[in-house]
Amino acid sequence: MAAETHAMDAPDATARRDLAVRAAVEQGLVGGAEGTPPLVCLLDVAGIRASAAALTAAFAAAVAPGTPVLHAFAVKACPLVPVLRLLAELGLGCEVAGPGELALARAAGVEPQRTVLDSPAKTVAELREALALGIAVNADNRQELDRLDELVAGAPPRSPVGIRINPQTGAGTIDALSTATATSKFGIALRDPGAREWLVRAYLDRPWLTRLHIHSGSQGVPLSLIAEGVRDLHALAEEINTAAGRRQVDTLDIGGGLPVNFASDAETPTYAQYAAALREAVPALFGGRYGLVTEFGRSLLAKHGLALSRVEYTKTTGGRRIALTHAGVQLATRTVYAPAAWPLRILPYDAKGAPKTGPPVPQDIAGPACFAGDLLATARDLPELAPGDLIAVPDTGAYFFTAHYGYNSLPRPPVHGFRTTPAGGTRFTPIRPAQPPASLVTEAGGDFRDALL
């Protein structure tokens, strides 16, 4: 059995992280010894469980008894089958945006009736498969609705079907992630001339349209703006049902996009705060008239991921120290290309995995890719790093090492889940193996070496 590192019983998230770093070194998952991996990524299983419990509890406390609620995890945030399987065991479904993510959800054992298909560019084949399986479908645009008309052919589909709207409520602080702007590519623009009338008519003409969908939140979007979009969604559902003279729209898919705090270990805003903001803006939302679907991703996983890299070399250039590590653009693509929007913390550890202390020195934390901008941090005040030390990058459990970027053919790093044992030790479980060179060759067309000769 692997060695375990012992400490206090039931440590909090910060203590679990420090225990995991030390244990990763002691158990040979990462470190300075020859043959030891220079980079490993970790997911805190207890943290994931706690976030899932907080989400389900916040909505259970808010909705009227008997209200159906599906929390569909956004697979794009962490497309790892063991993670999807864990979340399914905790009662969550999956929101998928294409055949790849659907395949992952099915491999994890997520039932079709707990799966939602969203994408602005669904093919006929994708729509046909979803309808055959009974997967919920949110149509993005008028032309997609025409395709669904042909596929449904007048008969009620097995799948719940709805339309995504763009409430055009405005952008947050990160333009590239704001989905509810005046010109967003997603959904039917609710405030465009004639759009609202067209939507009501579309539902009246299609009794099988029973859902409405929105996704107005994302990183950089305040709770008030998210809630404003949900309020507009609810008002449209009421208008459609009044026009239909019956409860045709029975479910509101309110999306996800709860922002994450990357500045500290504090988990803010909370799901309880999110539910409270919705209750204030849309008092009738939780009254039981509508079933609810959510599509959270980043907020469930981000705080529970840690990238851990060896410092390979250090040097000084232009009077500033640089630590060259194995964690860079392949893991933190958004941070490297948009550092102001996606700042990350850097936590220093010594070669034995203990938190490193000492006078702070401005240092660049550089990745391994061959371009000058491959930096996780610039002039960051840290204890002076040396070869063999470790840097840990927290809050990377969603959209960072889980969504690999193959610059320089850098391989995907191994991912392990970790748990604290009753005795206060740390136990690791492989989630994804390190990508071998042979796999990179295959991806690069190695089987067709002579194809162009």
C-alpha positions in Angstrom: 0.0 0.0 0.0 1.2 3.5 -0.8 2.7 5.5 2.0 0.4 8.1 3.6 1.0 11.5 5.1 -0.6 12.0 8.5 -2.0 15.2 10.1 -5.1 16.5 11.8 -8.5 14.8 11.5 -11.0 16.2 9.0 -8.8 19.0 7.7 -10.3 21.9 5.8 -9.6 22.5 2.1 -6.4 24.5 2.6 -5.0 21.9 5.0 -6.0 19.1 2.6 -4.2 20.8 -0.2 -0.9 21.1 1.9 -1.2 17.5 2.9 -1.8 16.4 -0.7 1.3 18.3 -1.9 3.5 16.7 0.6 2.0 13.3 0.0 2.4 13.7 -3.8 6.2 14.2 -3.3 6.5 11.3 -0.8 4.5 8.9 -3.0 6.5 9.8 -6.1 3.7 11.5 -8.1 5.8 14.5 -8.6 9.2 15.8 -7.6 12.9 16.1 -8.4 14.1 12.6 -8.5 15.1 11.3 -11.9 12.2 9.5 -13.5 9.6 11.2 -11.3 7.0 13.2 -13.2 7.7 16.9 -13.2 4.0 17.8 -13.4 0.9 16.4 -11.8 -2.7 17.6 -11.5 -4.9 16.9 -8.5 -8.6 17.0 -7.7 -9.9 17.2 -4.2 -12.7 14.6 -4.0 -14.1 16.0 -0.7 -14.2 19.5 -2.1 -16.2 18.3 -5.1 -18.6 16.4 -2.9 -19.1 19.5 -0.8 -19.8 21.8 -3.7 -22.4 19.4 -5.1 -24.0 19.1 -1.7 -24.1 22.9 -1.4 -25.8 23.3 -4.8 -28.5 20.7 -4.2 -29.1 22.0 -0.7 -29.4 25.6 -1.8 -32.2 24.7 -4.3 -33.9 22.2 -2.1 -34.3 25.0 0.5 -35.6 27.4 -2.1 -38.1 25.5 -4.2 -41.6 24.5 -3.3 -41.9 20.8 -2.2 -42.2 18.5 -5.1 -40.7 20.8 -7.7 -38.5 18.8 -10.1 -35.0 20.1 -10.3 -32.1 18.7 -12.4 -28.6 20.0 -11.9 -26.9 19.2 -15.2 -23.1 19.6 -14.8 -21.5 21.4 -17.8 -19.2 18.7 -19.2 -17.0 21.3 -20.9 -15.8 22.5 -17.5 -14.2 19.2 -16.7 -14.5 16.5 -19.4 -13.2 13.6 -17.3 -15.3 10.4 -17.1 -14.5 9.6 -13.4 -15.6 13.1 -12.4 -18.8 12.8 -14.3 -19.4 9.5 -12.7 -18.8 10.9 -9.2 -21.2 13.8 -9.9 -23.8 11.3 -11.2 -23.6 9.4 -8.0 -24.2 12.6 -6.2 -27.4 13.2 -8.1 -26.2 15.4 -10.9 -26.8 15.0 -14.6 -24.8 16.4 -17.6 -25.1 19.3 -20.0 -23.4 18.4 -23.2 -22.5 20.6 -26.2 -21.6 18.0 -28.9 -21.1 14.3 -29.7 -17.8 14.1 -27.8 -19.3 15.4 -24.5 -22.3 13.2 -25.0 -20.0 10.2 -25.4 -18.3 11.1 -22.1 -21.6 11.5 -20.3 -22.8 8.1 -21.5 -19.5 6.4 -20.6 -20.0 7.8 -17.1 -23.4 6.1 -16.9 -25.4 9.3 -17.0 -29.0 8.5 -18.1 -30.4 10.2 -21.2 -33.3 11.7 -19.2 -30.6 13.4 -17.0 -28.8 14.9 -20.0 -29.3 18.2 -21.8 -28.0 19.0 -25.3 -27.0 22.6 -25.9 -24.9 23.8 -28.8 -25.3 26.7 -31.3 -24.3 24.3 -34.2 -26.0 21.0 -33.8 -26.0 18.8 -36.9 -29.0 16.8 -38.1 -27.3 13.6 -36.9 -26.8 15.1 -33.4 -30.4 16.1 -33.2 -31.7 12.8 -34.4 -29.6 10.9 -31.9 -30.7 13.1 -29.0 -34.4 12.7 -30.0 -34.0 9.0 -30.3 -32.4 8.7 -26.8 -34.9 11.0 -25.1 -32.2 13.7 -24.3 -33.5 17.2 -23.7 -32.7 19.6 -26.5 -32.5 23.4 -26.4 -32.8 24.8 -29.9 -30.5 27.7 -30.5 -32.0 29.5 -33.5 -34.9 29.6 -36.1 -33.1 27.3 -38.6 -32.5 24.7 -36.0 -36.2 24.8 -35.1 -37.0 24.2 -38.7 -34.8 21.1 -38.6 -36.6 19.9 -35.5 -39.9 20.4 -37.3 -38.8 17.9 -39.9 -37.4 15.4 -37.4 -40.4 15.6 -35.1 -42.8 15.4 -38.1 -45.8 16.3 -36.1 -45.5 13.5 -33.5 -44.7 14.4 -29.9 -41.0 13.7 -29.4 -39.6 11.5 -26.6 -37.3 14.4 -25.7 -38.2 17.6 -23.9 -37.5 20.4 -26.3 -37.1 24.1 -25.7 -35.6 27.2 -27.2 -32.7 29.2 -25.9 -33.2 32.9 -25.6 -30.6 35.7 -25.3 -32.1 38.3 -22.9 -29.6 40.9 -24.1 -29.2 42.1 -20.5 -25.5 43.1 -21.0 -21.9 42.0 -20.5 -19.8 41.3 -17.5 -16.2 42.1 -17.1 -15.0 39.5 -19.6 -16.4 40.2 -23.0 -15.4 36.9 -24.6 -17.5 35.0 -22.0 -20.5 37.2 -21.9 -23.4 35.3 -23.4 -26.2 37.9 -23.0 -24.9 40.9 -24.9 -26.8 42.6 -27.7 -24.9 40.7 -30.3 -24.2 37.4 -28.6 -24.1 34.3 -30.9 -26.3 32.3 -28.6 -30.1 31.9 -28.7 -32.9 34.0 -30.0 -32.3 37.7 -29.2 -35.3 38.5 -27.1 -35.2 42.3 -27.5 -34.7 42.4 -31.3 -37.7 43.7 -33.2 -40.4 41.1 -33.5 -38.5 38.4 -31.7 -40.8 38.1 -28.7 -43.9 37.8 -30.9 -42.2 35.2 -33.0 -41.3 33.2 -30.0 -44.8 33.2 -28.6 -46.1 32.1 -32.1 -43.4 29.4 -32.3 -44.7 27.8 -29.1 -48.3 28.1 -30.0 -47.6 26.3 -33.3 -45.6 23.6 -31.6 -47.3 22.1 -28.6 -44.2 19.9 -28.1 -42.1 22.9 -27.1 -42.3 22.7 -23.4 -39.1 24.4 -22.1 -37.3 27.7 -22.2 -33.5 28.0 -21.8 -31.2 30.8 -20.9 -27.5 31.1 -19.9 -26.9 34.6 -18.8 -24.1 34.0 -16.3 -20.4 33.4 -16.6 -17.1 34.5 -15.0 -17.2 38.2 -14.5 -21.0 38.5 -14.5 -22.6 39.8 -11.2 -25.4 37.9 -9.6 -27.8 40.8 -10.3 -27.2 40.6 -14.0 -27.7 36.8 -14.0 -30.9 37.2 -12.1 -32.2 39.8 -14.5 -31.9 37.3 -17.4 -33.7 34.6 -15.4 -36.5 37.2 -14.6 -36.9 37.8 -18.3 -37.0 34.1 -19.0 -39.8 33.6 -16.4 -41.8 36.5 -17.8 -41.6 35.0 -21.3 -42.8 31.6 -20.0 -45.8 33.3 -18.3 -46.6 35.1 -21.6 -46.5 31.9 -23.6 -48.6 30.0 -21.2 -51.2 32.8 -21.0 -51.4 32.9 -24.8 -51.7 29.1 -25.0 -54.4 29.0 -22.3 -52.6 26.2 -20.5 -49.2 25.3 -18.9 -47.4 24.5 -22.1 -44.0 25.6 -20.8 -43.4 23.5 -17.8 -39.6 23.7 -17.3 -37.2 26.6 -17.2 -33.5 25.8 -17.9 -31.7 28.7 -16.2 -28.2 27.7 -17.2 -25.2 28.2 -14.9 -22.3 30.6 -14.9 -21.8 31.3 -11.2 -18.6 33.3 -10.9 -15.6 31.9 -9.0 -13.3 33.7 -6.7 -9.7 33.2 -7.9 -8.2 35.6 -5.4 -8.3 33.5 -2.3 -9.5 30.1 -0.9 -12.8 31.6 0.0 -15.7 30.1 -2.1 -17.8 33.2 -3.1 -20.4 33.8 -4.2 -22.2 30.7 -2.8 -25.1 28.8 -4.3 -27.2 30.0 -1.4 -26.4 33.6 -2.3 -27.3 32.8 -6.0 -30.6 31.3 -5.0 -31.3 34.3 -2.8 -30.6 36.7 -5.7 -33.0 34.7 -7.9 -35.7 34.7 -5.2 -35.4 38.5 -4.9 -35.5 39.2 -8.6 -38.0 36.5 -9.6 -40.1 35.6 -6.5 -42.4 33.2 -8.5 -39.5 31.2 -9.9 -39.4 28.7 -7.0 -43.1 28.5 -6.5 -43.5 25.1 -8.1 -45.2 26.2 -11.3 -42.0 25.3 -13.3 -39.5 22.5 -13.0 -35.9 23.8 -13.0 -32.7 22.8 -14.8 -29.3 24.3 -13.9 -26.0 24.0 -15.9 -23.2 24.8 -13.5 -19.6 23.9 -14.3 -16.8 26.1 -13.2 -18.3 26.8 -9.8 -18.5 23.1 -9.0 -15.0 22.1 -9.9 -12.6 25.1 -10.1 -11.7 25.5 -6.4 -11.0 21.8 -6.1 -8.2 21.5 -8.7 -4.4 21.9 -8.2 -1.6 21.8 -10.8 1.7 20.9 -9.2 4.9 21.5 -11.1 8.6 21.1 -10.4 10.8 24.2 -10.8 13.3 23.0 -13.4 15.6 26.0 -13.6 15.9 29.5 -12.3 17.7 32.5 -13.8 17.8 36.3 -13.8 17.1 38.4 -16.9 17.0 42.2 -16.9 17.3 42.1 -13.1 14.2 40.0 -12.5 14.2 36.3 -11.5 12.5 33.7 -13.6 11.4 30.3 -12.5 11.0 27.8 -15.4 8.4 25.2 -14.7 6.4 22.6 -16.5 3.0 24.3 -16.0 2.1 26.8 -18.6 -0.1 27.4 -21.6 -1.1 23.8 -22.0 -2.8 23.9 -18.6 -3.8 27.6 -18.2 -4.4 28.7 -21.7 -6.8 31.5 -20.7 -4.4 32.9 -18.1 -1.4 33.0 -20.6 -3.4 34.7 -23.3 -5.6 37.0 -21.1 -3.8 37.3 -17.8 -5.8 40.3 -16.6 -9.0 38.4 -17.0 -7.8 35.1 -15.6 -5.2 35.8 -12.8 -4.0 32.7 -10.9 -2.4 32.4 -7.5 1.0 30.7 -7.2 1.7 28.8 -4.0 5.4 27.9 -3.4 6.6 24.6 -1.8 10.0 23.3 -1.2 11.4 20.1 -2.7 9.9 18.0 0.1 6.4 19.4 -0.4 6.3 21.8 2.6 5.1 25.4 2.1 8.1 27.5 1.3 8.7 30.7 3.3 11.2 33.5 3.1 11.5 37.1 2.0 9.4 37.8 -1.0 11.2 38.4 -4.3 9.6 39.5 -7.6 9.7 36.5 -9.9 8.1 35.4 -13.2 6.6 32.0 -13.2 7.2 30.6 -16.7 5.9 27.6 -18.5 7.7 25.2 -20.9 6.2 26.4 -24.2 8.5 28.1 -26.8 7.0 31.6 -26.8 7.7 34.5 -24.6 4.2 35.0 -23.3 4.0 31.5 -21.7 3.8 33.0 -18.2 1.5 32.1 -15.3 2.6 35.1 -13.3 4.7 38.2 -13.8 6.8 39.9 -11.1 5.0 37.9 -8.5 6.3 38.4 -5.0 7.2 34.9 -3.7 10.0 33.3 -1.6 13.0 32.9 -3.8 12.5 29.7 -5.8 15.2 27.2 -6.6 15.5 24.2 -8.9 13.7 21.3 -7.4 11.1 23.4 -5.6 7.5 23.1 -6.5 4.8 25.6 -7.5 1.2 24.8 -7.0 -1.5 26.5 -9.0 -4.9 26.3 -7.2 -8.4 26.9 -8.5 -7.6 25.0 -11.7 -10.2 22.2 -11.5 -12.3 23.6 -14.3 -11.2 24.8 -17.8 -7.5 24.6 -16.9 -5.7 21.3 -16.9 -9.0 19.6 -17.7 -9.1 21.3 -21.2 -5.6 20.6 -22.6 -4.0 22.9 -25.2 -1.5 21.0 -27.3 1.1 23.8 -28.0 4.6 22.3 -28.7 2.9 18.9 -28.6 3.1 19.1 -24.8 1.4 16.0 -23.5 -1.6 15.9 -21.2 -0.5 15.5 -17.6 -1.7 12.8 -15.3 -4.6 13.7 -13.0 -5.3 12.1 -9.6 -8.1 12.5 -7.2 -7.2 12.7 -3.6 -9.0 11.9 -0.3 -8.1 12.4 3.3 -8.2 9.1 5.2 -9.7 8.8 8.7 -6.2 8.8 10.1 -5.4 12.1 8.4 -3.4 10.6 5.6 -3.8 11.3 1.8 -4.8 8.6 -0.7 -4.5 9.2 -4.4 -6.7 7.6 -7.2 -5.7 7.9 -10.9 -8.3 9.7 -12.9 -6.4 10.2 -16.2 -2.9 8.8 -17.1 -0.1 10.9 -18.4 -0.3 11.0 -22.2 2.5 8.8 -23.7 4.6 10.0 -26.7 3.1 7.2 -28.9 -0.3 8.8 -28.4 1.0 12.2 -29.6 2.5 10.5 -32.7 -0.9 8.9 -33.5 -2.7 12.2 -33.1 -0.2 13.8 -35.4 -0.9 11.4 -38.2 1.9 8.9 -37.5 -0.1 6.1 -39.0 -0.1 8.0 -42.3 3.6 8.9 -42.4 4.0 8.5 -46.2 0.6 9.8 -47.2 2.0 13.0 -48.9 4.9 11.4 -50.7 
